């Protein structure tokens, strides 16, 4: 039915187009349409959401094909690469957005796309060249006014400049390279803990961020435990921190991972709780040690018009 729907979709588009306009399939469910500027709005209006009726066997089928579009307004100076790449860049933005299915290309998108490619291409070599460093952000008990823990934070010393994580972590997370970086940080933490102990310094518990992408790996728990054993680190010094997992779709795998961590004395925390699609099911179904509330839940504490305090 899916292939038939695409064929009907393309057939409808061909009927809509004039003699000097065209549609071509790039591969899979991706198409490129060359259309006059005067017809763009009408095309978007008709084909963003298109009802389709099909007769397959004894029962007719009716359903809707929804499209995402990247739009680029071409000029005579544009090369064939620009004609293909620029709308593709806009389409990739449309896929990330939840608010619209149609995105028009801008130069800022090109700059961002080039930045992403640059980060992706440099990452592996930079990791090998020790350009990433780990800093420890202290956690202080407000009751005892003492150091009670720390969070390991990674920075990239790139071109002699400290690059903040927001400039590279989302890019690496998108392409999956974040997994290698997370384990680099984790190994660094384990090495540092062992060094402190050798020097007679009692460590505090260190939390290490792991992207939820790791949860797709059924061997994640084993890899974490093997790393701890490799550096002979007591598990009470380690906290595994997962960022906003409420939209993770394999609850059984998540619950199993948390259980294994807890059984081995490793603390588990959920970061940025309150962003995205947080639900109370995270608190109910997963036996985590720590919930780190997103700052947005605290900004209006004390405001008479706010429900934040009740929620917290």
C-alpha positions in Angstrom: 0.0 0.0 0.0 2.9 2.3 0.8 4.4 2.0 -2.7 1.0 2.4 -4.3 0.4 5.5 -2.3 3.7 7.0 -3.6 2.8 6.2 -7.1 -0.6 7.9 -6.7 1.1 10.8 -5.1 3.6 11.2 -7.9 0.9 10.7 -10.5 -1.2 13.5 -8.9 1.9 15.8 -8.9 2.6 15.1 -12.5 -1.0 16.1 -13.4 -0.6 19.3 -11.4 2.6 20.3 -13.0 2.9 22.3 -16.3 4.9 21.0 -19.3 8.1 22.7 -18.3 8.0 21.6 -14.6 9.1 18.2 -13.4 9.2 15.7 -10.5 11.8 13.0 -10.0 12.5 10.4 -7.4 15.8 10.8 -5.6 15.5 7.5 -3.7 13.2 5.9 -1.1 10.4 8.4 -0.4 12.5 11.4 -1.3 11.5 13.5 -4.4 12.7 16.6 -6.0 10.3 19.0 -7.8 11.3 21.7 -10.1 8.4 24.2 -10.3 7.8 27.8 -11.2 7.9 30.3 -8.3 4.3 31.4 -9.1 3.1 27.9 -8.5 5.0 27.1 -5.3 2.3 28.1 -2.8 -0.4 26.2 -4.7 1.8 23.1 -4.9 2.6 23.2 -1.1 -1.0 23.7 -0.3 -2.1 20.7 -2.4 0.6 18.2 -1.7 1.7 18.8 2.0 -1.3 16.7 2.9 -2.9 14.7 0.1 -5.9 12.3 0.5 -5.5 9.1 -1.5 -8.1 6.5 -2.4 -6.9 3.1 -3.5 -8.7 -0.1 -4.5 -6.7 -3.2 -3.3 -8.6 -6.4 -3.4 -12.3 -6.4 -2.3 -12.0 -3.4 0.0 -11.1 0.2 -1.1 -8.6 2.0 1.1 -8.7 5.7 2.0 -5.8 7.4 3.8 -3.7 10.5 3.7 -0.1 10.9 2.6 1.7 13.6 4.6 4.8 15.3 3.2 7.7 17.4 4.5 9.2 19.9 2.1 12.4 21.8 1.9 12.0 24.8 -0.5 14.8 26.6 -2.3 14.2 29.5 -4.6 16.7 29.1 -7.4 18.5 31.7 -9.5 20.4 31.5 -12.8 23.7 31.6 -10.9 23.0 28.4 -8.9 25.0 25.3 -9.6 23.5 21.8 -9.8 25.0 21.0 -6.4 23.2 24.1 -4.9 19.9 23.1 -6.6 20.0 19.7 -4.9 21.8 20.4 -1.6 20.0 23.6 -0.5 16.5 22.2 -0.5 17.9 19.0 1.1 19.3 21.1 3.9 15.9 22.8 4.4 14.2 19.4 4.4 16.5 18.1 7.1 15.5 21.2 9.2 11.8 20.4 8.5 12.3 16.8 9.7 13.6 18.1 13.1 10.9 20.7 13.6 7.6 19.8 15.2 5.8 23.0 14.3 5.8 23.0 10.5 6.3 20.5 7.6 7.5 23.1 5.2 10.8 25.0 5.6 12.3 27.5 3.2 16.1 27.5 2.8 18.1 30.4 4.3 21.9 31.1 4.3 22.0 30.5 8.0 21.0 26.9 7.4 23.9 26.5 5.1 26.3 27.9 7.7 24.9 25.6 10.3 25.1 22.6 7.9 28.8 23.4 7.1 29.5 23.7 10.9 27.9 20.3 11.5 30.0 18.7 8.7 33.1 20.3 10.1 32.5 19.1 13.6 31.7 15.6 12.4 34.8 15.3 10.2 37.1 16.6 13.0 35.7 14.7 15.9 37.5 11.3 15.6 40.9 12.8 15.0 40.4 15.3 17.9 39.4 12.5 20.2 42.6 10.6 19.3 44.7 13.8 19.8 43.4 14.4 23.3 41.7 17.7 22.4 38.8 16.8 24.8 39.2 17.5 28.5 37.0 16.7 31.5 36.1 19.3 34.1 34.4 18.6 37.4 31.5 20.8 38.5 31.1 20.5 42.2 27.8 19.7 44.0 27.5 21.3 47.4 25.1 20.3 50.2 23.2 23.4 51.3 22.6 21.7 54.7 26.2 20.7 55.5 27.8 23.3 53.2 30.2 20.6 52.1 31.2 19.1 48.8 28.9 16.1 48.3 29.6 15.2 44.6 30.6 16.4 41.2 29.5 16.2 37.6 32.0 15.4 34.8 31.6 17.9 32.0 33.5 17.6 28.7 35.0 20.5 26.8 36.7 20.6 23.4 40.0 22.5 23.1 39.6 23.3 19.4 41.9 25.6 17.6 43.2 26.8 21.0 39.7 27.8 22.0 37.4 26.1 24.6 34.3 25.0 22.8 31.2 24.7 25.0 29.3 21.4 24.7 26.2 23.0 23.2 28.3 23.7 20.1 29.2 20.0 19.5 27.2 17.6 21.7 23.9 18.0 19.7 25.7 17.3 16.4 27.5 14.3 17.8 24.3 13.0 19.3 22.5 13.3 16.0 25.0 11.2 14.2 25.7 8.8 17.0 29.4 9.7 17.7 28.3 10.9 21.2 28.6 7.3 22.4 32.4 7.3 21.8 32.7 10.7 23.6 30.6 9.6 26.6 32.9 6.5 27.2 36.0 8.7 26.8 34.6 10.9 29.6 33.7 7.8 31.7 37.1 6.3 31.3 38.7 9.6 32.3 36.6 9.8 35.4 37.5 6.2 36.4 41.2 7.0 35.9 41.0 10.2 37.9 39.1 8.5 40.8 41.8 5.9 41.0 44.5 8.6 40.9 42.9 10.5 43.8 42.6 7.3 45.8 46.3 6.5 45.2 47.2 10.0 46.5 45.1 9.4 49.7 42.2 11.7 48.6 38.7 10.3 49.3 36.6 10.9 46.2 33.1 12.1 46.1 30.5 10.5 43.8 31.0 11.6 40.2 28.1 11.7 37.8 28.8 10.9 34.1 26.4 11.8 31.3 25.2 9.1 28.9 23.1 9.9 25.9 19.9 7.9 25.7 21.2 6.6 22.4 23.3 4.2 24.5 20.1 2.5 25.6 19.8 0.9 22.1 22.9 -1.1 23.0 21.9 -4.2 25.0 25.5 -4.5 26.3 25.6 -1.0 27.8 25.4 -2.2 31.4 28.2 -4.7 30.8 30.4 -2.0 29.2 30.0 0.3 32.1 30.7 -2.5 34.7 33.8 -3.7 32.7 35.2 -0.2 32.7 34.7 0.2 36.4 36.4 -3.2 37.0 39.2 -2.3 34.6 40.2 0.7 36.7 39.3 -1.0 40.0 36.9 1.8 41.0 34.3 1.2 43.8 30.9 1.6 42.2 29.7 3.9 45.1 31.8 6.6 43.5 29.9 6.5 40.2 26.6 7.9 39.1 25.2 7.3 35.6 23.2 10.3 34.4 20.6 9.9 31.6 19.0 12.9 29.9 15.2 13.1 29.6 14.3 9.5 28.9 10.5 9.8 29.0 10.2 9.6 25.3 12.4 6.5 25.1 10.3 3.8 23.6 11.8 0.6 25.0 10.7 0.8 28.7 11.7 -2.8 29.4 15.3 -2.2 28.3 15.5 1.0 30.3 14.1 -0.7 33.4 16.5 -3.6 33.0 19.5 -1.2 32.6 18.5 0.8 35.8 18.0 -2.5 37.7 21.5 -3.8 36.8 23.1 -0.5 37.7 21.3 -0.4 41.1 22.2 -4.1 41.8 25.9 -3.2 41.3 25.8 -0.2 43.6 25.8 2.4 40.8 23.6 5.4 41.3 21.3 6.4 38.4 20.0 9.9 37.8 17.6 11.5 35.3 18.7 14.9 34.0 16.5 17.8 32.6 13.4 16.3 34.1 10.5 18.6 33.1 11.6 19.2 29.5 10.3 17.5 26.4 7.6 14.9 27.2 8.3 14.2 30.8 5.7 12.0 32.5 5.2 10.6 36.0 5.7 7.2 34.5 9.5 7.8 34.6 9.2 8.2 38.4 6.8 5.3 38.8 8.4 2.7 36.5 12.2 3.4 36.8 13.9 2.9 40.2 16.3 5.9 39.8 18.2 7.5 42.7 18.1 11.1 41.6 15.7 13.4 39.6 17.4 16.6 38.4 14.6 19.1 37.7 15.0 21.3 34.7 15.5 25.0 35.7 12.3 25.9 33.9 10.4 24.3 36.7 12.1 26.5 39.3 12.1 29.9 37.6 8.8 31.1 39.0 9.1 29.7 42.5 7.6 32.3 44.9 5.5 33.9 42.3 1.9 34.0 43.5 0.6 33.3 40.0 2.8 30.3 39.5 2.0 26.6 40.1 5.7 25.6 40.0 6.0 25.2 43.7 3.0 22.8 43.9 4.4 20.8 41.0 7.9 20.5 42.5 
